[in-house]
Amino acid sequence: MPTVACRKQGIAQTVTEEKITGSIEMSDLRESDHGPGRFVLCIRGIEPKYSRLTTYAVFFDNDDLQGIADAVMIDGL
């Protein structure tokens, strides 16, 4: 499981790379068998000017950021 410091770094990197602005919400960290990492958390940026939501999945293997992807809903989860 990634440390809190690693999660914060992954979130900061996602915000920078994806140019997320406005308020940011974060899901709980959970194990996943979908995606490039064993653990995933989602973040969502809310842009007040456009009322647009952007959601990204941030994947980790222990303290290694494995990837960032558009979050999708998977049936059965």
NORCOR-V180479 format. One record per helix or strand. SS is the DSSP state (hx for helix, st for strand). FROM is the first residue (numbers start at 0). TO is the last residue. Records with the same first field share a line. If there is no record, write none. Layout:
BEGIN
SS: FROM-TO + FROM-TO
END
This chain:
BEGIN
hx: 3-16
st: 22-25 + 29-30 + 38-46 + 51-60 + 63-69
END
